Amino acid sequence: MRLNRQTVSAFTCALSAMLVLSSSLADAQDYPTKPIRVVVPLPPGGSNDVLARILAQKMSESFGQPVIVENKPGAAGNIATDFMARAEGDGYTIAIAPNQTVAVNPVLYPKLPFDVLKDLQGISMLGRVPMVLVVSPKVTATTVTALIAQAKANPDKFSYASAGSGSPQHMAAEVFKSMTGVKLTHIPYKGSAPALVDVLGGTVDVMFCPINSALPHIRSGKLRALGSTGTQRLELLPNVPTIAETVPNYESDIWIGMIAPVKTPPAIINKLNAELRRALALPDVQGKLAEQGIYAESSTAADFTKLIATDQKRWAAVIKAANIVPE
């Protein structure tokens, strides 16, 4: 039988694809054979860092290889994301990915040297950090309804603090403003800690604050919690309603996932996904995370990649409507 060029070409392509797939499966079967690096785009001590270190320990125990956490803070997380976009796609460099760095920053900063949707891919969702709408002691409102009424009666009188332009706290407040029609003056800070200090001191009136930072001050009576930002009431604050109970369909949590360079083989992504989902299901992991106000949540790699793309569209609309610009 004589073979024409098209037949030979098709056969060659098919053979090449089979060899690539075979090599990928072999790599995944042996993976990992050396230490894995988990990049965290924010400084040590926060929710992202805590999550990374708890999971790194479990991954190391399971894989039999060191899993090293490396913090690369700076430029609102863009330094770490750029590093990841350029990293080797071999499964040995992966990163923690909060929604600010992969869903908000790409639509907030106009000229980034990377494209999250083209250069990176999701491995799994890891968890959510609910936020709480809190007010300073000088604010008399005790409910979300009362705060909305007071803010409408006194336009631009109320201020709100955030960890900076494009931060989850900022986005949560802008969504709240757009859905309720209230006017609040944004006071950006360089991080949550100084923002919270000024709310506690009464310099700023309102803050959408991560639960782990707000809870001690709520329990001590130094802050008043009016509502949580998720779709369900928090176990840690069962008597505090969700904002959605007053403002239907309101939702603005912080989510955190894990990403890898886009060229990382699917078989390795699947192996990492399976390990993360196993670790996140462990009672001791869920307990440690809950103590930090982090609610464990896993997903398929495809679903997490889809979430990143969906949220980019959502936050692009918010940023455009509110005319938010980088600091």
C-alpha positions as CSV (number, residue, x, y, z in Angstrom):
1,M,0.0,0.0,0.0
2,R,1.4,3.4,-1.0
3,L,1.0,6.2,1.5
4,N,0.4,9.7,0.3
5,R,1.9,12.8,2.0
6,Q,-1.3,13.7,3.8
7,T,-1.6,10.2,5.3
8,V,2.0,10.2,6.5
9,S,1.6,13.7,7.9
10,A,-1.5,12.7,9.8
11,F,0.2,9.5,11.1
12,T,3.2,11.5,12.3
13,C,1.0,14.1,14.1
14,A,-0.9,11.3,15.8
15,L,2.3,9.5,16.9
16,S,3.7,12.8,18.2
17,A,0.6,13.5,20.3
18,M,0.7,9.9,21.7
19,L,4.4,10.3,22.6
20,V,3.7,13.7,24.4
21,L,0.7,12.2,26.3
22,S,2.8,9.1,27.2
23,S,5.6,11.4,28.5
24,S,3.2,13.5,30.4
25,L,1.6,10.5,32.1
26,A,5.0,9.1,33.0
27,D,6.1,12.5,34.5
28,A,2.9,12.6,36.5
29,Q,3.4,9.1,37.8
30,D,6.8,9.9,39.1
31,Y,5.9,13.5,40.2
32,P,7.2,14.9,42.5
33,T,10.8,13.9,42.5
34,K,12.1,17.1,44.1
35,P,10.9,20.0,46.3
36,I,7.8,22.0,45.3
37,R,7.7,25.7,45.7
38,V,4.5,27.4,46.7
39,V,4.6,31.2,46.0
40,V,2.4,33.5,48.1
41,P,1.8,36.9,46.6
42,L,1.4,38.6,50.0
43,P,3.5,39.0,53.2
44,P,3.7,36.4,55.9
45,G,1.0,36.2,58.5
46,G,-2.2,36.7,56.5
47,S,-4.9,34.3,55.4
48,N,-3.0,33.5,52.1
49,D,0.2,32.6,54.0
50,V,-1.6,30.6,56.7
51,L,-3.5,28.6,54.0
52,A,-0.3,28.0,52.1
53,R,1.6,26.7,55.1
54,I,-1.1,24.4,56.4
55,L,-1.5,22.8,52.9
56,A,2.2,22.7,52.3
57,Q,2.7,20.5,55.4
58,K,0.0,18.1,54.3
59,M,1.3,18.0,50.7
60,S,4.9,17.3,51.9
61,E,3.7,14.4,54.1
62,S,1.7,12.9,51.2
63,F,4.3,13.4,48.4
64,G,7.4,12.6,50.4
65,Q,9.1,15.8,49.2
66,P,9.6,19.2,50.8
67,V,7.0,21.8,49.9
68,I,8.5,25.2,50.5
69,V,6.4,28.4,51.0
70,E,8.0,31.5,49.4
71,N,6.5,34.9,50.0
72,K,6.8,37.3,47.1
73,P,4.8,40.4,48.1
74,G,4.8,43.7,46.3
75,A,2.8,45.7,43.7
76,A,-0.6,44.4,45.1
77,G,0.5,40.9,44.2
78,N,1.5,41.6,40.6
79,I,5.2,40.8,41.3
80,A,4.3,37.2,42.2
81,T,1.8,36.8,39.4
82,D,4.3,38.0,36.8
83,F,6.9,35.6,38.3
84,M,4.4,32.7,37.9
85,A,3.6,33.7,34.4
86,R,7.2,33.2,33.5
87,A,7.8,30.1,35.6
88,E,8.6,26.7,34.2
89,G,5.4,24.6,33.7
90,D,6.7,21.5,35.4
91,G,4.6,21.4,38.6
92,Y,7.4,22.4,40.8
93,T,6.4,26.1,41.0
94,I,2.8,26.7,42.0
95,A,1.1,29.7,43.7
96,I,-1.6,30.8,46.0
97,A,-4.1,32.9,44.1
98,P,-6.5,35.2,45.9
99,N,-9.2,36.9,43.8
100,Q,-7.4,40.3,44.1
101,T,-4.4,39.1,42.2
102,V,-6.0,37.0,39.4
103,A,-9.5,38.5,39.1
104,V,-9.3,42.1,40.1
105,N,-5.7,43.2,39.2
106,P,-5.9,42.1,35.6
107,V,-8.8,44.5,35.0
108,L,-7.6,47.2,37.3
109,Y,-4.1,47.7,36.0
110,P,-4.1,48.5,32.2
111,K,-0.6,47.4,31.2
112,L,0.5,44.3,33.1
113,P,3.3,42.2,31.5
114,F,1.2,39.1,31.8
115,D,-2.3,37.7,30.9
116,V,-3.7,35.6,33.7
117,L,-6.1,33.8,31.4
118,K,-3.4,33.0,28.8
119,D,-0.3,32.5,31.0
120,L,-1.8,30.7,34.0
121,Q,-4.3,27.9,34.9
122,G,-6.3,26.9,37.9
123,I,-5.4,23.9,40.0
124,S,-8.2,24.2,42.6
125,M,-10.2,26.5,44.8
126,L,-8.8,26.4,48.4
127,G,-11.1,28.4,50.5
128,R,-13.1,31.6,51.2
129,V,-12.6,34.3,53.8
130,P,-15.9,36.0,54.6
131,M,-15.9,39.7,55.3
132,V,-18.1,41.6,57.8
133,L,-19.5,45.1,57.5
134,V,-18.4,46.8,60.7
135,V,-18.9,50.3,62.0
136,S,-16.9,52.4,64.4
137,P,-18.2,53.1,67.9
138,K,-19.3,56.6,67.0
139,V,-21.8,55.3,64.3
140,T,-25.2,54.8,65.8
141,A,-26.6,52.4,63.2
142,T,-27.2,48.9,64.5
143,T,-28.5,47.3,61.3
144,V,-27.7,47.5,57.6
145,T,-31.1,49.1,57.0
146,A,-30.3,51.9,59.5
147,L,-26.8,52.5,58.0
148,I,-28.3,52.8,54.5
149,A,-30.9,55.3,55.8
150,Q,-28.4,57.3,57.7
151,A,-26.0,57.4,54.7
152,K,-28.7,58.5,52.3
153,A,-29.9,61.2,54.7
154,N,-26.3,62.5,55.0
155,P,-24.6,62.1,51.6
156,D,-20.8,61.8,51.6
157,K,-20.7,62.2,55.4
158,F,-19.8,58.6,56.0
159,S,-16.3,57.2,55.1
160,Y,-15.1,53.7,54.6
161,A,-11.6,52.2,55.0
162,S,-10.0,49.6,52.7
163,A,-6.6,47.9,52.3
164,G,-6.1,49.9,49.1
165,S,-7.6,50.4,45.6
166,G,-8.7,47.1,44.2
167,S,-8.5,45.3,47.5
168,P,-11.4,43.0,48.4
169,Q,-12.6,45.5,51.0
170,H,-12.7,48.2,48.4
171,M,-14.6,46.0,45.9
172,A,-17.1,44.9,48.6
173,A,-17.9,48.5,49.5
174,E,-18.3,49.6,45.8
175,V,-20.7,46.7,45.2
176,F,-22.6,47.8,48.3
177,K,-22.7,51.4,47.1
178,S,-23.9,50.5,43.7
179,M,-26.7,48.1,45.0
180,T,-28.0,50.5,47.6
181,G,-27.4,54.0,46.1
182,V,-25.6,55.3,49.2
183,K,-22.6,57.6,49.0
184,L,-19.5,56.7,51.1
185,T,-16.1,58.3,50.9
186,H,-13.3,55.9,50.2
187,I,-10.2,56.1,52.5
188,P,-7.6,53.7,51.1
189,Y,-4.8,52.4,53.4
190,K,-1.7,50.4,52.7
191,G,-3.0,47.2,54.2
192,S,-5.9,46.0,56.4
193,A,-4.1,46.6,59.7
194,P,-3.8,50.4,59.6
195,A,-7.3,50.7,58.1
196,L,-8.8,48.7,61.0
197,V,-6.9,50.9,63.5
198,D,-8.6,54.0,62.2
199,V,-12.0,52.4,62.2
200,L,-11.5,51.3,65.8
201,G,-10.4,54.9,66.7
202,G,-13.4,56.4,65.0
203,T,-11.4,58.3,62.3
204,V,-13.2,56.3,59.7
205,D,-16.8,55.1,60.0
206,V,-17.2,51.9,58.1
207,M,-15.1,48.9,56.9
208,F,-15.8,45.6,55.1
209,C,-13.3,43.6,57.1
210,P,-12.1,40.0,56.9
211,I,-13.7,38.0,59.6
212,N,-10.4,36.9,61.1
213,S,-9.3,40.5,61.7
214,A,-12.6,41.8,62.8
215,L,-13.8,39.0,65.2
216,P,-11.7,39.9,68.3
217,H,-12.9,43.5,68.1
218,I,-16.5,42.5,67.6
219,R,-16.4,40.2,70.6
220,S,-14.8,42.8,72.7
221,G,-17.5,45.4,71.7
222,K,-15.0,47.8,70.1
223,L,-16.7,47.2,66.7
224,R,-20.3,46.7,65.8
225,A,-21.0,44.1,63.1
226,L,-24.0,44.9,60.9
227,G,-23.8,42.1,58.3
228,S,-21.6,39.5,56.7
229,T,-20.8,39.5,52.9
230,G,-21.5,35.9,52.0
231,T,-24.7,34.0,51.1
232,Q,-25.0,32.3,54.5
233,R,-24.7,33.5,58.1
234,L,-21.3,32.7,59.7
235,E,-21.0,30.0,62.4
236,L,-18.7,32.4,64.3
237,L,-21.4,35.1,64.2
238,P,-24.7,33.4,64.0
239,N,-26.7,36.4,65.2
240,V,-25.3,38.7,62.5
241,P,-27.4,38.6,59.4
242,T,-26.0,38.5,55.9
243,I,-26.1,41.8,54.0
244,A,-28.1,39.9,51.4
245,E,-31.0,39.6,53.9
246,T,-31.3,43.4,53.5
247,V,-29.8,43.9,50.0
248,P,-31.0,40.9,47.9
249,N,-28.2,39.1,45.9
250,Y,-25.4,41.0,47.6
251,E,-22.2,38.9,47.8
252,S,-18.6,39.8,48.0
253,D,-16.3,37.3,49.7
254,I,-12.6,36.8,49.4
255,W,-11.7,33.6,47.7
256,I,-8.3,31.9,47.5
257,G,-7.1,29.2,45.1
258,M,-4.0,27.6,43.7
259,I,-2.6,28.2,40.2
260,A,0.2,26.9,37.9
261,P,1.8,28.1,34.7
262,V,-0.4,27.3,31.7
263,K,2.1,24.8,30.2
264,T,2.0,22.5,33.2
265,P,0.9,19.1,32.0
266,P,-2.7,18.2,32.7
267,A,-1.7,14.9,34.4
268,I,0.4,16.9,36.9
269,I,-2.5,19.4,37.4
270,N,-4.8,16.5,38.1
271,K,-2.4,15.0,40.6
272,L,-2.0,18.3,42.4
273,N,-5.8,18.8,42.4
274,A,-6.4,15.4,43.9
275,E,-3.9,16.1,46.7
276,L,-5.3,19.5,47.5
277,R,-8.9,18.2,47.6
278,R,-7.7,15.3,49.9
279,A,-6.0,17.7,52.2
280,L,-8.8,20.2,52.4
281,A,-11.3,17.4,53.3
282,L,-9.2,16.5,56.4
283,P,-11.0,17.5,59.7
284,D,-7.8,18.9,61.2
285,V,-7.1,21.1,58.2
286,Q,-10.6,22.4,58.2
287,G,-10.4,23.1,61.9
288,K,-7.1,24.9,61.7
289,L,-8.4,27.0,58.8
290,A,-11.7,27.8,60.6
291,E,-9.7,29.1,63.5
292,Q,-8.3,31.7,61.1
293,G,-11.7,32.5,59.6
294,I,-11.0,30.5,56.4
295,Y,-13.7,28.2,55.1
296,A,-12.1,25.3,53.2
297,E,-13.5,24.8,49.7
298,S,-12.1,22.8,46.8
299,S,-13.0,22.5,43.1
300,T,-12.0,20.9,39.9
301,A,-9.1,22.7,38.0
302,A,-11.5,23.6,35.2
303,D,-14.1,25.1,37.5
304,F,-11.5,27.2,39.3
305,T,-10.1,28.5,35.9
306,K,-13.7,29.3,34.9
307,L,-14.3,31.2,38.2
308,I,-11.2,33.4,37.5
309,A,-12.5,34.3,34.1
310,T,-16.1,35.0,35.3
311,D,-14.9,37.2,38.2
312,Q,-12.7,39.2,35.9
313,K,-15.8,40.2,34.0
314,R,-17.7,40.9,37.1
315,W,-15.0,43.2,38.6
316,A,-14.3,44.9,35.3
317,A,-17.9,46.1,35.4
318,V,-17.6,47.3,39.0
319,I,-14.3,49.1,38.3
320,K,-15.7,50.8,35.2
321,A,-18.9,52.0,36.9
322,A,-17.1,53.3,40.0
323,N,-14.2,54.8,38.0
324,I,-11.6,53.0,40.2
325,V,-8.0,53.6,39.3
326,P,-4.8,52.1,40.7
327,E,-3.1,54.0,43.4
